[in-house]
């Protein structure tokens, strides 16, 4: 039985269930999981996963003040514990450096090492290509439409749940 057939069976048993809303929501969540898997697969040759790649990418912008671990955590939807493990792993590989902030010794400033910059430079084309192949079936117009709809959904849910990333 297909995914959609299962939703149809549930909705037949519960006629008040909003089938199209359920289907769209489940497809979004399933697609997000598969997209993450797709990007992770592209990063295998670099011994990175998507979360690690995103951290390296965010640390690579030299023109901004270095982000704090809590900012990175919110951006990549990671818990504090997950972020600590992720940063430990990247630091252990010599890809980033953690320095204490002079005016607040409890805070850490993160920065990429030369090895982190080099790895990011090598990995970026593979990730960009993976995004391209993932979204290619949708086309440019579909991508623009999807991005707009997802932004609207995100903004609405963000207002309903402030403080959530």
N, C-alpha and C positions, 0 to 999 in steps of 0.2 A: 504494500500500500504506500502510495506517495505521501509526501509531506502535506501537500495541498488536500489530498483526499482525507487525511486524518483531521485536518482543520474542518473540512466539510462535515465529517461525521460528528465532531464535537458541536458544531453549529446547528446541525439537524436536531441534536438532542437538546439544544438550548437555543431556540429560535430567536431569543432576545439578544444573542451574542452578535456583535458587529463584525461579521466575517471579514470584510475588506480591511478593517482596522487591525484585526488580529493577524491576518495574512501579511499585510505590509510591515507590521511591527516584527513579526517573526522572521520575515525575509531580511529585514534590516539587521537584526541581531545575528542571524546565520551568516549573512554576507560579510559583516564586520569580522566575525571569527575567521572566515575563509580568507579574507583580505589580509588579515594579520599573518595567517599561515603562509600565504603567497609571498609576502614581504620577508618573513623569516626564512623561507626557502631561498630567496635571492641572496640573503645575507650569510648563508652557510659557508661559502668559500672564505668569508672574512671572519669567521668564528664570532659572529654577532647575532643578536636577535633585534627585533624592531624597537623594543624599549631601549636597549643599549645604543642603537643607532640614533634614536631620537635625542637621547641625552648628549651624545657627541655632537649632533647637529646643532642643538641649542647652545652648546658651549662654544661653538665655532665662530659665533658672531662677535668679533672683537670690538665693534663700535658701541656695544651696550655694556652696562655694568654686569659683572658675572652673576648669574642667577644663584640663588640659594637652593639647597636641596629641597626645601619645602615647595618652592616655586616649580622646580622640575617635577616633583611628585604630583602636583596638581595638574600639570600639563600632560603628563603621560598616564594619568589615572593609576598611580601606584600608591600603595600604602607606605607609611613611614618605614616599616620593616622591609618591604620590597625594595624601596629606594636605597636603604642602607646596604642591602646585599648587592644591588646593582652597582652602586658606587664602589663598594669594596672590590667587586670583580674587575671593574674598569681600572681602578687604581692599581690593583694587583698586577694587571697586565701592562702597567706603565702608560696607560692611555689618558689618564687625567690626574690632576693634582688637587688636593684639598689643603687650603691654607686658612688659618684662623684670621678673622677680621680684626684689624687693630682696635677699632672702637667698641667691639663686642666679641670678647674671646669665646663666647658660646656659639657664635655663628661661624659658618664656613663659607669661604669663597672657593668656587670650583673653576678650574681652567684646564684646557686641553694641553697635553704635552705635545712636542713635535711628533712623536709616534702616533698620538691620537689624531692629529691633523692629517698625517699621511694615510692612516687607515681610512679615515672618513673620505678623503679625496679618492681613494680607490673604490670604496663601497658606494658612493653616491650614484655613479652611472648605473650600477646594477639595480639600485632601489628605484631610481627614476624610470628605468625600463620596465621594472615590475609593475609600478603604478600604471604605466602606459598600457601594458598588455592586459592588466586587470580591467581598465576602463574602456579599452578600445571597442568592445561590442556595443557600448552605449552611444558612442559617437560624441562629437563636440557639442552638439545641441542638447543631447541627453545629459551630458556631463554638467553643462551649465544649469539645466533644469534641476537635476538631482542636487547639485551643490546649493542652489537656492532653496529648494524644499527642505534639505537637511539643515541648513542654517536657520530657517524659520522654525523648524521643529526644535532644534537645540535652544534657540532663544526663548521659545515658549516654555520649555521644560526648565531652563535655567531660572526663569522668573518664578516658576512654581516651586523650585527647590534651590533657593539661594544657598551659596556655600558649597554646593556640589560642583565638581569640575565639568 
